[in-house]
Amino acid sequence: MSHAPGGVADLRPLEHEKDQKAWYWYDWANSAYTTTIATVFFGPYFISLAENAVGENGRFDVGPFSMPPGSLFFWLITVSTILSAILLPPLGAYVDRTANKKGLLAFFAWTGAAFASLIFFATGDNWPLAAVGIVMGNLCFGAAGVINDSILPLISDEANRDRVSSRGWAFGYLGGGLLLVLNLAVYLGRDAIGLDEGLAARLCMLSAALWWAGFTLIPFLKLSNYPPIEVAPVEGNALARSFGQLASTLKDMKNYPMALTFLLAYLFFNDGIQTVIASASVFGAEELGHPQEILIATILMVQFVAFFGALLFGRLAARQGAKRTILMGLVIWMVIVTVGLFLPEKNVPLFLIMGAAIGVVLGGTQALARSYFSLLIPRGKEAEYFSFYHAMDRGTSWFGTATFAIVLAITDSYRPALFALIFFFVVGGLLLTRVDTERGIREAGNAVPEVI
């Protein structure tokens, strides 16, 4: 056992291990929302609600613009990222000033789950209620994600950051996959238990909201709280201090150019990743003609492949560094969207192969991006920096979904819309090559691990 100065035993590694085990459970909890709601069921279900409102071949007219129901779905996701960009940074500043991070984590998770539950009550042509559920659910999901990720540097040192982040992502994919197995059984067996297709889909989405809320109890009860450190000395009440700290951080960001360069790279390549995730089930159903059963089975396979992919990328990062491993993953993403341009309709084996490729890189690139960014940011401002990070995170991509929607509206085809996302992987990868990892870690005042 290591010892602290003065001969006293250093119990921090044991405390960190306990907190890490509790922290993993939030990834387990929230992955059900990502998988069951955001990836599998919501897109097709929302489009069916919108089609009921305008007719199967109808279009929505918004000012001078006309769009099909499928395009409306992607604009909806774009709205949620605009709200995130506005609201998450001041939230991050507030989180950095409080010790009760696990309480705030639970608050936003439970609020998001409550909004997501509204989707269950959206039937017929009531797409506005479903829209409120997904936009507010995404916003709370992002807020909880800011808090969750800001806890990572508090419970792991620099040398173990990639390992802890990768295990969290892997554990999350197991949780999301397990619930999807149960939902697959309900959805495929809906006739035997007397459910119509719409009710079965709504029950599956409701189960994800309840799963998210229920398992959040574990980190809420088990995580330790850590006092704020090195926060900006700003006067006023909590809200005023938060905005004051945010202003101070914005002025100070120029001192961390590597963190800013990575954040810009992440904006691009993560938008590509998130748009692929958000469009996967809609692409498979609308463009390739696969039934919902095949889509659910494919996403289920992706979950379990992603479990091993996250662990694999964590091991690769331990050998060759996170930056090189992320770049390798981006090359694979480029291949995936290119293959999607030529994927034949109703060819299940090739669709499954494409899904497996997504699974390999999905968890790994996201887990390493989280841990890599944490090395480039200063202590005491983790939540603030992760708030900017999360303004562009899961299901809240802005440029990616907007690009997809525009190309879809112009071409009326999902294939060129998917292929257009290669731009985001190319630009993100090029920007990532400009990040000097060791310089960034030193600028942030963090310890440089042996392998970077």
MARDREN-113988 format. One record per residue (C-alpha): residue number from 1; residue in three letters; x, y, z. Coordinates in Angstrom, 1 decimal, always signed. Layout:
<pts>
pos / code / x / y / z
NUM / Ala / X / Y / Z .
...
</pts>
This chain:
<pts>
pos / code / x / y / z
1 / Met / +0.0 / +0.0 / +0.0 .
2 / Ser / +1.3 / +3.5 / -0.8 .
3 / His / +1.9 / +6.0 / +1.9 .
4 / Ala / +1.1 / +9.7 / +2.1 .
5 / Pro / +3.6 / +12.2 / +3.4 .
6 / Gly / +4.3 / +11.7 / +7.1 .
7 / Gly / +4.0 / +7.9 / +7.0 .
8 / Val / +0.2 / +7.8 / +6.9 .
9 / Ala / -1.3 / +5.1 / +4.6 .
10 / Asp / -2.7 / +6.6 / +1.4 .
11 / Leu / -6.3 / +5.3 / +1.1 .
12 / Arg / -7.1 / +7.2 / -2.1 .
13 / Pro / -6.6 / +4.2 / -4.5 .
14 / Leu / -9.1 / +2.2 / -2.4 .
15 / Glu / -11.5 / +5.1 / -2.3 .
16 / His / -11.1 / +5.6 / -6.1 .
17 / Glu / -11.8 / +1.9 / -6.8 .
18 / Lys / -15.0 / +2.1 / -4.7 .
19 / Asp / -16.2 / +5.2 / -6.5 .
20 / Gln / -15.2 / +3.8 / -9.9 .
21 / Lys / -17.4 / +0.8 / -9.4 .
22 / Ala / -20.3 / +3.0 / -8.4 .
23 / Trp / -19.6 / +5.4 / -11.3 .
24 / Tyr / -19.8 / +2.6 / -13.9 .
25 / Trp / -23.5 / +2.1 / -13.0 .
26 / Tyr / -24.5 / +5.4 / -14.5 .
27 / Asp / -23.2 / +4.3 / -17.9 .
28 / Trp / -25.2 / +1.2 / -17.3 .
29 / Ala / -28.3 / +3.3 / -16.5 .
30 / Asn / -28.2 / +5.9 / -19.3 .
31 / Ser / -27.2 / +3.5 / -22.2 .
32 / Ala / -30.8 / +2.2 / -22.2 .
33 / Tyr / -32.1 / +5.6 / -23.2 .
34 / Thr / -29.5 / +5.9 / -26.0 .
35 / Thr / -30.1 / +2.4 / -27.3 .
36 / Thr / -33.8 / +1.7 / -26.9 .
37 / Ile / -35.2 / +5.2 / -27.4 .
38 / Ala / -32.7 / +7.4 / -29.3 .
39 / Thr / -31.3 / +4.7 / -31.6 .
40 / Val / -34.0 / +2.0 / -32.2 .
41 / Phe / -37.6 / +3.0 / -31.5 .
42 / Phe / -38.0 / +6.8 / -31.4 .
43 / Gly / -37.0 / +7.7 / -35.0 .
44 / Pro / -39.4 / +5.3 / -36.8 .
45 / Tyr / -42.2 / +5.9 / -34.2 .
46 / Phe / -41.9 / +9.7 / -34.4 .
47 / Ile / -41.9 / +9.5 / -38.2 .
48 / Ser / -45.1 / +7.4 / -38.1 .
49 / Leu / -46.7 / +10.1 / -35.9 .
50 / Ala / -45.7 / +12.8 / -38.3 .
51 / Glu / -46.9 / +10.8 / -41.3 .
52 / Asn / -50.3 / +10.4 / -39.5 .
53 / Ala / -50.5 / +14.2 / -39.2 .
54 / Val / -49.7 / +15.0 / -42.9 .
55 / Gly / -50.4 / +11.7 / -44.7 .
56 / Glu / -47.9 / +9.2 / -46.0 .
57 / Asn / -46.8 / +11.3 / -48.9 .
58 / Gly / -47.4 / +14.7 / -47.2 .
59 / Arg / -44.8 / +17.3 / -46.3 .
60 / Phe / -44.4 / +19.8 / -43.5 .
61 / Asp / -44.3 / +23.5 / -44.6 .
62 / Val / -42.2 / +25.7 / -42.3 .
63 / Gly / -42.0 / +29.2 / -43.8 .
64 / Pro / -40.4 / +28.9 / -47.2 .
65 / Phe / -39.2 / +25.4 / -46.5 .
66 / Ser / -40.9 / +22.1 / -47.3 .
67 / Met / -39.7 / +18.8 / -45.7 .
68 / Pro / -40.8 / +15.2 / -45.4 .
69 / Pro / -41.6 / +13.7 / -42.0 .
70 / Gly / -38.2 / +12.0 / -41.9 .
71 / Ser / -36.4 / +15.3 / -42.3 .
72 / Leu / -38.5 / +16.8 / -39.5 .
73 / Phe / -37.1 / +14.2 / -37.2 .
74 / Phe / -33.5 / +15.3 / -37.8 .
75 / Trp / -34.4 / +19.0 / -37.4 .
76 / Leu / -35.8 / +18.0 / -34.0 .
77 / Ile / -32.5 / +16.6 / -32.9 .
78 / Thr / -30.8 / +19.8 / -34.2 .
79 / Val / -33.1 / +21.9 / -31.9 .
80 / Ser / -31.9 / +19.9 / -28.9 .
81 / Thr / -28.3 / +20.7 / -29.6 .
82 / Ile / -29.1 / +24.4 / -29.9 .
83 / Leu / -30.6 / +24.3 / -26.4 .
84 / Ser / -27.6 / +22.4 / -25.1 .
85 / Ala / -25.2 / +24.9 / -26.5 .
86 / Ile / -27.0 / +27.6 / -24.6 .
87 / Leu / -27.7 / +25.9 / -21.3 .
88 / Leu / -25.0 / +23.4 / -20.6 .
89 / Pro / -22.0 / +25.8 / -20.2 .
90 / Pro / -23.5 / +27.8 / -17.3 .
91 / Leu / -24.6 / +24.5 / -15.8 .
92 / Gly / -21.0 / +23.2 / -15.9 .
93 / Ala / -19.8 / +26.3 / -14.1 .
94 / Tyr / -22.3 / +25.7 / -11.4 .
95 / Val / -21.4 / +22.1 / -11.1 .
96 / Asp / -17.7 / +23.0 / -10.6 .
97 / Arg / -18.7 / +25.1 / -7.6 .
98 / Thr / -20.6 / +22.4 / -5.7 .
99 / Ala / -19.6 / +19.2 / -3.9 .
100 / Asn / -22.9 / +17.5 / -4.4 .
101 / Lys / -22.3 / +16.4 / -8.0 .
102 / Lys / -24.0 / +13.0 / -7.5 .
103 / Gly / -27.2 / +14.8 / -6.3 .
104 / Leu / -27.2 / +16.9 / -9.4 .
105 / Leu / -26.5 / +13.9 / -11.6 .
106 / Ala / -29.5 / +12.1 / -10.1 .
107 / Phe / -31.7 / +15.2 / -10.5 .
108 / Phe / -31.1 / +15.6 / -14.2 .
109 / Ala / -31.3 / +11.8 / -14.8 .
110 / Trp / -34.6 / +11.5 / -13.1 .
111 / Thr / -36.0 / +14.7 / -14.8 .
112 / Gly / -34.8 / +13.4 / -18.2 .
113 / Ala / -36.4 / +10.0 / -17.5 .
114 / Ala / -39.7 / +11.8 / -16.7 .
115 / Phe / -39.7 / +13.7 / -20.0 .
116 / Ala / -38.8 / +10.6 / -21.9 .
117 / Ser / -41.8 / +8.9 / -20.3 .
118 / Leu / -44.0 / +11.4 / -22.1 .
119 / Ile / -43.3 / +9.6 / -25.4 .
120 / Phe / -45.5 / +6.7 / -24.1 .
121 / Phe / -48.5 / +9.0 / -24.1 .
122 / Ala / -47.9 / +10.3 / -27.7 .
123 / Thr / -50.3 / +8.4 / -29.9 .
124 / Gly / -52.1 / +8.9 / -33.2 .
125 / Asp / -50.8 / +12.1 / -34.8 .
126 / Asn / -49.6 / +13.7 / -31.5 .
127 / Trp / -46.0 / +14.2 / -32.7 .
128 / Pro / -45.6 / +17.5 / -30.6 .
129 / Leu / -45.8 / +15.6 / -27.3 .
130 / Ala / -43.2 / +13.1 / -28.5 .
131 / Ala / -41.1 / +16.1 / -29.7 .
132 / Val / -41.2 / +17.6 / -26.2 .
133 / Gly / -40.3 / +14.3 / -24.7 .
134 / Ile / -37.2 / +13.7 / -26.9 .
135 / Val / -35.9 / +17.3 / -26.9 .
136 / Met / -36.1 / +17.7 / -23.1 .
137 / Gly / -35.0 / +14.1 / -22.6 .
138 / Asn / -31.9 / +14.8 / -24.7 .
139 / Leu / -31.2 / +18.1 / -22.9 .
140 / Cys / -31.4 / +16.4 / -19.4 .
141 / Phe / -29.3 / +13.5 / -20.8 .
142 / Gly / -26.6 / +16.0 / -21.8 .
143 / Ala / -26.8 / +17.8 / -18.5 .
144 / Ala / -26.3 / +14.6 / -16.6 .
145 / Gly / -23.5 / +13.6 / -18.9 .
146 / Val / -21.6 / +16.8 / -18.1 .
147 / Ile / -21.8 / +16.0 / -14.4 .
148 / Asn / -21.0 / +12.3 / -14.9 .
149 / Asp / -17.9 / +13.0 / -17.1 .
150 / Ser / -16.7 / +15.7 / -14.7 .
151 / Ile / -16.5 / +13.1 / -12.0 .
152 / Leu / -14.1 / +10.9 / -14.0 .
153 / Pro / -11.0 / +13.0 / -13.2 .
154 / Leu / -11.9 / +13.0 / -9.6 .
155 / Ile / -12.0 / +9.2 / -9.2 .
156 / Ser / -9.0 / +8.2 / -11.4 .
157 / Asp / -5.5 / +9.5 / -11.9 .
158 / Glu / -4.0 / +10.3 / -15.4 .
159 / Ala / -2.4 / +6.9 / -15.9 .
160 / Asn / -5.7 / +5.1 / -15.3 .
161 / Arg / -8.1 / +7.5 / -17.1 .
162 / Asp / -8.4 / +5.6 / -20.4 .
163 / Arg / -9.0 / +2.3 / -18.5 .
164 / Val / -11.7 / +3.7 / -16.3 .
165 / Ser / -13.5 / +5.5 / -19.1 .
166 / Ser / -13.4 / +2.4 / -21.4 .
167 / Arg / -14.7 / +0.1 / -18.7 .
168 / Gly / -17.6 / +2.6 / -18.0 .
169 / Trp / -18.5 / +2.6 / -21.7 .
170 / Ala / -18.2 / -1.2 / -21.9 .
171 / Phe / -20.4 / -1.6 / -18.9 .
172 / Gly / -22.9 / +0.8 / -20.4 .
173 / Tyr / -23.2 / -1.3 / -23.6 .
174 / Leu / -23.9 / -4.4 / -21.5 .
175 / Gly / -26.7 / -2.6 / -19.7 .
176 / Gly / -28.2 / -1.2 / -22.9 .
177 / Gly / -27.9 / -4.5 / -24.6 .
178 / Leu / -29.6 / -6.4 / -21.8 .
179 / Leu / -32.6 / -4.2 / -21.8 .
180 / Leu / -32.7 / -4.4 / -25.6 .
181 / Val / -32.9 / -8.2 / -25.3 .
182 / Leu / -35.9 / -7.9 / -23.1 .
183 / Asn / -37.5 / -5.3 / -25.4 .
184 / Leu / -36.8 / -7.5 / -28.4 .
185 / Ala / -38.7 / -10.3 / -26.7 .
186 / Val / -41.6 / -8.0 / -26.0 .
187 / Tyr / -41.7 / -6.5 / -29.5 .
188 / Leu / -41.3 / -9.7 / -31.4 .
189 / Gly / -43.8 / -11.5 / -29.1 .
190 / Arg / -46.4 / -8.6 / -29.1 .
191 / Asp / -49.1 / -10.7 / -30.9 .
192 / Ala / -48.9 / -13.5 / -28.3 .
193 / Ile / -49.3 / -11.1 / -25.4 .
194 / Gly / -52.0 / -9.0 / -27.1 .
195 / Leu / -50.1 / -5.8 / -28.0 .
196 / Asp / -50.3 / -3.9 / -31.2 .
197 / Glu / -47.0 / -2.6 / -32.8 .
198 / Gly / -47.4 / +1.0 / -31.6 .
199 / Leu / -48.1 / +0.0 / -28.0 .
200 / Ala / -45.2 / -2.5 / -28.0 .
201 / Ala / -42.8 / +0.3 / -29.1 .
202 / Arg / -44.1 / +2.7 / -26.6 .
203 / Leu / -43.8 / +0.2 / -23.7 .
204 / Cys / -40.2 / -0.5 / -24.8 .
205 / Met / -39.4 / +3.2 / -24.7 .
206 / Leu / -41.1 / +3.6 / -21.3 .
207 / Ser / -39.0 / +0.7 / -20.0 .
208 / Ala / -35.8 / +2.6 / -21.0 .
209 / Ala / -36.9 / +5.7 / -19.1 .
210 / Leu / -37.6 / +3.6 / -16.0 .
211 / Trp / -34.3 / +1.8 / -16.3 .
212 / Trp / -32.4 / +5.1 / -16.6 .
213 / Ala / -34.1 / +6.4 / -13.5 .
214 / Gly / -33.9 / +3.2 / -11.4 .
215 / Phe / -30.2 / +2.4 / -11.9 .
216 / Thr / -29.2 / +6.0 / -11.3 .
217 / Leu / -30.0 / +5.2 / -7.6 .
218 / Ile / -26.7 / +3.3 / -7.4 .
219 / Pro / -24.3 / +6.1 / -8.1 .
220 / Phe / -26.5 / +8.5 / -6.2 .
221 / Leu / -26.2 / +6.3 / -3.1 .
222 / Lys / -22.7 / +5.0 / -3.5 .
223 / Leu / -20.6 / +7.8 / -5.0 .
224 / Ser / -18.5 / +10.1 / -2.8 .
225 / Asn / -18.8 / +13.8 / -3.0 .
226 / Tyr / -15.6 / +15.8 / -3.7 .
227 / Pro / -15.2 / +19.4 / -2.6 .
228 / Pro / -14.7 / +22.0 / -5.3 .
229 / Ile / -11.0 / +23.0 / -6.0 .
230 / Glu / -9.4 / +26.1 / -7.5 .
231 / Val / -12.7 / +27.7 / -8.4 .
232 / Ala / -12.7 / +31.3 / -9.6 .
233 / Pro / -13.3 / +33.8 / -6.7 .
234 / Val / -16.5 / +35.4 / -8.0 .
235 / Glu / -19.0 / +37.4 / -5.9 .
236 / Gly / -22.8 / +37.0 / -5.8 .
237 / Asn / -25.3 / +34.3 / -5.4 .
238 / Ala / -24.9 / +30.8 / -6.9 .
239 / Leu / -26.3 / +31.8 / -10.3 .
240 / Ala / -24.2 / +35.0 / -10.5 .
241 / Arg / -21.0 / +33.1 / -9.4 .
242 / Ser / -21.7 / +30.4 / -12.1 .
243 / Phe / -21.9 / +33.0 / -14.9 .
244 / Gly / -18.9 / +34.8 / -13.4 .
245 / Gln / -16.8 / +31.7 / -13.4 .
246 / Leu / -18.0 / +30.9 / -17.0 .
247 / Ala / -16.8 / +34.3 / -18.1 .
248 / Ser / -13.5 / +33.8 / -16.4 .
249 / Thr / -13.1 / +30.4 / -18.1 .
250 / Leu / -13.9 / +31.8 / -21.5 .
251 / Lys / -11.2 / +34.4 / -21.1 .
252 / Asp / -8.8 / +31.8 / -19.8 .
253 / Met / -9.3 / +29.2 / -22.6 .
254 / Lys / -6.6 / +30.8 / -24.7 .
255 / Asn / -4.1 / +29.3 / -22.3 .
256 / Tyr / -5.2 / +25.8 / -23.2 .
257 / Pro / -4.9 / +25.8 / -27.1 .
258 / Met / -4.5 / +22.0 / -27.3 .
259 / Ala / -7.8 / +21.5 / -25.3 .
260 / Leu / -9.5 / +23.9 / -27.7 .
261 / Thr / -8.1 / +22.2 / -30.8 .
262 / Phe / -9.3 / +18.8 / -29.5 .
263 / Leu / -12.7 / +20.3 / -28.7 .
264 / Leu / -13.0 / +21.5 / -32.3 .
265 / Ala / -11.9 / +18.1 / -33.7 .
266 / Tyr / -14.4 / +16.4 / -31.4 .
267 / Leu / -17.2 / +18.8 / -32.7 .
268 / Phe / -16.6 / +17.4 / -36.2 .
269 / Phe / -16.0 / +13.7 / -35.7 .
270 / Asn / -18.5 / +13.3 / -32.9 .
271 / Asp / -21.2 / +15.0 / -35.0 .
272 / Gly / -20.5 / +12.3 / -37.6 .
273 / Ile / -20.7 / +9.5 / -35.1 .
274 / Gln / -23.9 / +10.8 / -33.4 .
275 / Thr / -25.6 / +11.3 / -36.7 .
276 / Val / -24.8 / +7.8 / -37.8 .
277 / Ile / -26.2 / +6.5 / -34.5 .
278 / Ala / -29.4 / +8.7 / -34.8 .
279 / Ser / -30.0 / +7.7 / -38.4 .
280 / Ala / -29.1 / +4.0 / -38.2 .
281 / Ser / -32.6 / +2.6 / -37.7 .
282 / Val / -34.3 / +5.1 / -40.0 .
283 / Phe / -31.7 / +4.4 / -42.7 .
284 / Gly / -32.2 / +0.6 / -42.3 .
285 / Ala / -36.0 / +0.9 / -42.4 .
286 / Glu / -36.6 / +3.7 / -45.0 .
287 / Glu / -33.7 / +3.2 / -47.4 .
288 / Leu / -32.8 / -0.5 / -47.1 .
289 / Gly / -36.3 / -1.8 / -46.4 .
290 / His / -35.5 / -3.9 / -43.3 .
291 / Pro / -38.3 / -4.7 / -40.9 .
292 / Gln / -38.2 / -3.5 / -37.3 .
293 / Glu / -37.2 / -7.0 / -36.1 .
294 / Ile / -34.0 / -6.9 / -38.1 .
295 / Leu / -33.2 / -3.4 / -37.0 .
296 / Ile / -33.6 / -4.3 / -33.3 .
297 / Ala / -31.5 / -7.5 / -33.7 .
298 / Thr / -28.8 / -5.5 / -35.5 .
299 / Ile / -28.7 / -2.8 / -32.8 .
300 / Leu / -28.6 / -5.6 / -30.2 .
301 / Met / -25.6 / -7.1 / -31.8 .
302 / Val / -23.9 / -3.7 / -32.0 .
303 / Gln / -24.4 / -3.3 / -28.2 .
304 / Phe / -22.5 / -6.5 / -27.4 .
305 / Val / -19.8 / -6.0 / -30.1 .
306 / Ala / -19.3 / -2.5 / -28.7 .
307 / Phe / -18.7 / -3.9 / -25.2 .
308 / Phe / -15.7 / -5.8 / -26.6 .
309 / Gly / -14.8 / -2.9 / -28.8 .
310 / Ala / -14.6 / -0.5 / -25.9 .
311 / Leu / -12.3 / -2.9 / -24.0 .
312 / Leu / -10.2 / -3.5 / -27.1 .
313 / Phe / -9.7 / +0.2 / -27.7 .
314 / Gly / -8.8 / +0.7 / -24.0 .
315 / Arg / -6.0 / -1.9 / -24.4 .
316 / Leu / -4.8 / -0.4 / -27.7 .
317 / Ala / -4.7 / +3.0 / -26.0 .
318 / Ala / -2.5 / +1.6 / -23.2 .
319 / Arg / +0.0 / +0.4 / -25.8 .
320 / Gln / +0.0 / +3.2 / -28.4 .
321 / Gly / -1.8 / +6.1 / -26.8 .
322 / Ala / -5.4 / +7.4 / -27.0 .
323 / Lys / -4.8 / +9.8 / -29.9 .
324 / Arg / -3.4 / +7.2 / -32.3 .
325 / Thr / -6.2 / +4.8 / -31.4 .
326 / Ile / -8.9 / +7.4 / -31.9 .
327 / Leu / -7.4 / +8.3 / -35.4 .
328 / Met / -7.5 / +4.6 / -36.3 .
329 / Gly / -11.2 / +4.5 / -35.3 .
330 / Leu / -12.0 / +7.5 / -37.5 .
331 / Val / -10.6 / +5.8 / -40.5 .
332 / Ile / -12.9 / +2.9 / -39.9 .
333 / Trp / -15.9 / +5.3 / -39.6 .
334 / Met / -15.0 / +6.7 / -43.0 .
335 / Val / -15.1 / +3.2 / -44.5 .
336 / Ile / -18.5 / +2.5 / -42.8 .
337 / Val / -20.3 / +5.6 / -44.3 .
338 / Thr / -18.7 / +4.8 / -47.7 .
339 / Val / -20.0 / +1.3 / -47.7 .
340 / Gly / -23.5 / +2.6 / -46.7 .
341 / Leu / -23.6 / +4.4 / -50.1 .
342 / Phe / -23.5 / +1.0 / -51.9 .
343 / Leu / -25.3 / -1.3 / -49.5 .
344 / Pro / -28.0 / -3.3 / -51.3 .
345 / Glu / -31.6 / -3.3 / -50.1 .
346 / Lys / -32.9 / -6.1 / -47.9 .
347 / Asn / -29.4 / -7.8 / -47.7 .
348 / Val / -29.4 / -8.8 / -44.1 .
349 / Pro / -25.9 / -10.4 / -43.9 .
350 / Leu / -24.2 / -7.3 / -45.3 .
351 / Phe / -26.3 / -5.0 / -43.0 .
352 / Leu / -25.1 / -7.1 / -40.0 .
353 / Ile / -21.5 / -6.8 / -41.1 .
354 / Met / -21.8 / -3.1 / -41.3 .
355 / Gly / -23.5 / -3.1 / -37.8 .
356 / Ala / -20.6 / -5.2 / -36.4 .
357 / Ala / -18.1 / -2.7 / -37.8 .
358 / Ile / -20.0 / +0.2 / -36.1 .
359 / Gly / -19.9 / -1.8 / -32.9 .
360 / Val / -16.2 / -2.2 / -32.9 .
361 / Val / -15.4 / +1.5 / -33.2 .
362 / Leu / -18.5 / +3.0 / -31.5 .
363 / Gly / -17.7 / +2.5 / -27.8 .
364 / Gly / -13.9 / +2.7 / -28.2 .
365 / Thr / -13.8 / +6.1 / -30.0 .
366 / Gln / -16.2 / +7.7 / -27.6 .
367 / Ala / -14.7 / +6.3 / -24.4 .
368 / Leu / -11.2 / +7.4 / -25.4 .
369 / Ala / -12.4 / +10.8 / -26.5 .
370 / Arg / -13.8 / +11.3 / -23.0 .
371 / Ser / -10.6 / +10.3 / -21.2 .
372 / Tyr / -8.3 / +12.0 / -23.6 .
373 / Phe / -10.1 / +15.3 / -23.2 .
374 / Ser / -10.0 / +15.0 / -19.4 .
375 / Leu / -6.2 / +15.1 / -19.6 .
376 / Leu / -6.2 / +18.4 / -21.4 .
377 / Ile / -8.4 / +20.4 / -19.0 .
378 / Pro / -7.4 / +22.2 / -15.8 .
379 / Arg / -8.4 / +20.9 / -12.4 .
380 / Gly / -11.4 / +22.5 / -10.8 .
381 / Lys / -13.0 / +23.3 / -14.1 .
382 / Glu / -13.9 / +19.8 / -15.3 .
383 / Ala / -17.6 / +20.3 / -15.5 .
384 / Glu / -17.3 / +23.6 / -17.4 .
385 / Tyr / -15.0 / +22.1 / -20.0 .
386 / Phe / -17.2 / +19.0 / -20.3 .
387 / Ser / -20.2 / +21.2 / -20.7 .
388 / Phe / -18.7 / +22.5 / -24.0 .
389 / Tyr / -17.8 / +18.9 / -24.8 .
390 / His / -21.4 / +17.7 / -24.2 .
391 / Ala / -23.0 / +20.5 / -26.1 .
392 / Met / -21.9 / +18.5 / -29.1 .
393 / Asp / -22.4 / +15.0 / -27.6 .
394 / Arg / -24.7 / +12.0 / -27.9 .
395 / Gly / -27.9 / +12.6 / -30.0 .
396 / Thr / -27.4 / +16.3 / -29.9 .
397 / Ser / -25.2 / +16.7 / -33.0 .
398 / Trp / -25.9 / +20.0 / -34.8 .
399 / Phe / -24.0 / +20.2 / -38.0 .
400 / Gly / -24.2 / +16.5 / -38.7 .
401 / Thr / -28.0 / +16.2 / -38.3 .
402 / Ala / -28.5 / +19.4 / -40.2 .
403 / Thr / -26.3 / +18.2 / -43.0 .
404 / Phe / -28.1 / +14.9 / -43.1 .
405 / Ala / -31.5 / +16.6 / -43.2 .
406 / Ile / -30.5 / +19.0 / -45.9 .
407 / Val / -29.1 / +16.3 / -48.2 .
408 / Leu / -32.1 / +14.1 / -47.5 .
409 / Ala / -34.5 / +16.9 / -48.4 .
410 / Ile / -32.6 / +17.7 / -51.6 .
411 / Thr / -32.1 / +14.2 / -52.8 .
412 / Asp / -35.0 / +12.3 / -51.2 .
413 / Ser / -32.4 / +9.5 / -50.5 .
414 / Tyr / -30.7 / +8.5 / -47.3 .
415 / Arg / -27.6 / +7.1 / -49.1 .
416 / Pro / -26.0 / +10.4 / -50.1 .
417 / Ala / -27.1 / +11.9 / -46.7 .
418 / Leu / -25.2 / +9.2 / -44.9 .
419 / Phe / -22.1 / +9.4 / -47.2 .
420 / Ala / -22.0 / +13.2 / -46.7 .
421 / Leu / -21.0 / +12.5 / -43.1 .
422 / Ile / -17.5 / +11.5 / -44.2 .
423 / Phe / -16.7 / +15.2 / -44.3 .
424 / Phe / -17.0 / +15.3 / -40.5 .
425 / Phe / -14.6 / +12.3 / -39.9 .
426 / Val / -12.0 / +13.7 / -42.3 .
427 / Val / -12.0 / +17.2 / -40.8 .
428 / Gly / -12.1 / +15.9 / -37.3 .
429 / Gly / -9.2 / +13.6 / -37.9 .
430 / Leu / -7.1 / +16.3 / -39.5 .
431 / Leu / -7.7 / +18.6 / -36.5 .
432 / Leu / -6.9 / +15.8 / -34.1 .
433 / Thr / -3.5 / +15.4 / -35.8 .
434 / Arg / -2.8 / +19.0 / -34.8 .
435 / Val / -3.1 / +18.3 / -31.1 .
436 / Asp / +0.2 / +18.0 / -29.2 .
437 / Thr / -0.8 / +15.6 / -26.4 .
438 / Glu / +2.2 / +16.1 / -24.1 .
439 / Arg / +2.1 / +19.9 / -24.5 .
440 / Gly / -1.7 / +19.9 / -23.7 .
441 / Ile / -1.3 / +17.8 / -20.6 .
442 / Arg / +1.4 / +20.0 / -19.2 .
443 / Glu / -0.4 / +23.2 / -20.0 .
444 / Ala / -3.4 / +21.9 / -18.0 .
445 / Gly / -1.1 / +21.2 / -15.1 .
446 / Asn / -1.8 / +17.4 / -15.2 .
447 / Ala / +0.7 / +14.6 / -14.8 .
448 / Val / +1.9 / +13.1 / -18.1 .
449 / Pro / +1.3 / +9.3 / -18.3 .
450 / Glu / +4.0 / +7.0 / -19.6 .
451 / Val / +2.0 / +6.2 / -22.7 .
452 / Ile / +0.2 / +9.1 / -24.5 .
</pts>
